């Protein structure tokens, strides 16, 4: 029977926080996604780099850091497939990498989801023999991606994101921004730059889904809808913050702040 004692046992109470949030960080190229993610200095960063040239951004950050506790697994080359990246993730889990990150306030960084999505498309197309016609050749619709291929892509993406969301450590997934326009060239919406149905549901289960906009040396992080992109935060109440670091976000969360960068 449900009684007062049982009721009290099931009351939701604030818990001691550790930095285990799952972030989706969205922005145009050059907006500072990788820079923000690697501004974290409170623990190690374990990076899966899928964007070409992204390692150079991290190297620039390392010059500024007191502790060079960043590991980069490079999957940006054309010869590296989505499966290569995913097998490495699975092996790292078996080896205890993510438990180590959780115990040491670390972060797993996937940079970026857009490149992971493209690698998955290329791999599915190649294995299925539906690679589009080459340059100078007539388009053959029979060789295009069909519904089962797109279904397989969606399954791969959802499987990957679900697994990353369940890791014991903090996770940052960066993704580029896609602008959807109507026939009058008006902006209808802005989405994460991934394919099909996945772009509309990718932010669903993340703790935090931010929009990062850069102008000169000023970078603004939006926690609510901005420019037809539906950013969200389950942690902070303010709608935006300027020139914040991941250390700031981590410290604010662990200490129970609901506003950040507001005096």
Residue pairs with C-beta under 8 A, 6 or more apart in sequence:
14 256
17 253
17 254
17 255
17 256
18 102
18 105
18 254
19 42
19 43
19 105
19 170
19 250
19 253
19 254
20 102
20 168
20 169
20 170
21 170
21 207
21 208
21 235
21 253
22 164
22 165
22 170
22 171
22 173
22 205
22 206
22 207
22 208
23 170
23 171
23 172
23 173
23 206
23 207
23 208
23 209
23 210
24 113
24 173
24 175
24 192
24 202
24 203
24 206
24 208
24 209
24 210
25 33
25 36
25 37
25 172
25 173
25 174
25 175
25 210
25 212
26 33
26 174
26 175
26 176
26 177
26 192
26 209
26 210
26 211
26 212
26 229
26 231
27 33
27 174
27 176
27 177
27 211
27 212
27 213
27 214
28 176
28 177
28 213
28 214
29 176
30 214
31 177
31 212
31 213
31 214
31 219
32 212
32 214
32 219
33 111
33 112
33 174
33 212
34 51
34 54
34 57
34 58
34 111
34 174
35 57
35 61
35 219
36 212
36 219
36 221
36 244
36 245
36 246
37 45
37 107
37 109
37 111
37 172
37 174
37 246
38 45
38 47
38 57
38 58
38 61
38 70
38 109
38 246
39 61
39 245
39 246
39 247
40 107
40 245
40 246
40 247
40 250
41 65
41 66
41 67
41 247
42 105
42 247
42 250
42 251
43 69
43 101
43 104
43 105
43 106
43 107
44 69
44 70
44 71
44 100
44 101
44 104
44 106
44 107
45 69
45 70
45 71
45 106
45 107
45 109
46 71
46 73
46 92
46 97
46 101
46 106
46 107
46 108
46 109
47 58
47 70
47 71
47 72
47 73
47 108
47 109
47 110
47 111
48 73
48 75
48 85
48 88
48 89
48 108
48 109
48 110
48 111
49 55
49 58
49 72
49 73
49 74
49 75
49 76
49 111
50 75
50 76
50 85
50 110
50 111
50 112
50 115
50 116
50 119
51 76
51 111
51 112
51 114
51 115
51 174
52 76
52 115
53 76
54 76
54 111
54 112
55 72
55 74
55 76
58 70
58 72
61 70
62 68
62 70
73 85
73 88
74 80
75 84
75 85
75 88
75 119
76 115
80 119
81 119
81 122
81 123
82 116
82 119
82 120
82 122
82 123
82 156
83 123
85 116
85 119
86 156
86 160
89 160
89 163
89 164
92 98
93 167
97 108
98 108
98 167
98 168
98 169
99 168
99 169
100 106
101 107
101 108
101 168
101 169
101 170
102 167
102 168
102 169
105 250
106 169
106 170
107 169
107 170
107 171
107 172
107 246
108 164
108 167
108 169
108 170
108 171
108 172
109 171
109 172
109 173
109 174
110 116
110 164
110 171
110 172
110 173
110 174
111 174
112 173
112 174
112 175
112 176
113 173
113 174
113 175
113 192
113 194
113 202
114 175
114 176
114 192
114 193
114 194
116 157
116 160
117 153
117 157
117 193
117 194
117 195
117 198
120 153
120 156
120 157
121 145
121 153
121 195
124 145
124 149
124 152
124 153
124 156
125 131
125 132
125 145
125 149
128 149
129 143
130 143
130 144
130 145
130 146
130 149
131 143
132 139
132 140
132 143
132 144
133 139
133 140
133 143
150 195
150 196
153 195
153 196
153 198
154 196
154 197
154 198
157 194
157 198
157 202
158 198
161 173
161 202
161 205
162 205
164 171
164 173
165 171
165 205
165 206
170 250
172 246
173 206
175 192
175 193
175 194
175 202
176 192
176 193
177 190
177 191
177 192
177 193
177 211
177 229
178 190
178 191
178 192
178 193
178 194
178 199
179 187
179 190
180 187
180 188
180 189
180 190
180 191
181 187
181 188
182 188
187 227
187 228
188 228
189 228
189 229
190 211
190 227
190 228
190 229
191 199
191 200
191 229
192 199
192 202
192 203
193 199
194 202
203 209
203 230
203 232
207 234
207 235
208 223
208 232
208 233
208 234
208 235
209 230
209 231
209 232
209 233
210 221
210 222
210 223
210 231
210 233
211 221
211 222
211 226
211 227
211 229
211 231
212 219
212 220
212 221
212 222
213 219
213 220
213 222
213 226
213 227
214 220
218 242
218 243
219 242
219 243
220 240
220 241
220 242
221 240
221 241
221 242
221 244
222 229
222 231
222 239
222 240
223 231
223 232
223 233
223 236
223 238
223 239
223 240
223 241
224 231
224 232
224 233
224 239
224 240
225 231
226 239
226 240
235 252
235 253
235 258
236 252
236 257
236 258
236 259
236 260
237 258
237 259
238 259
238 260
238 261
238 262
241 248
241 260
241 261
241 262
242 261
244 260
244 261
248 260
248 261
249 260
252 260
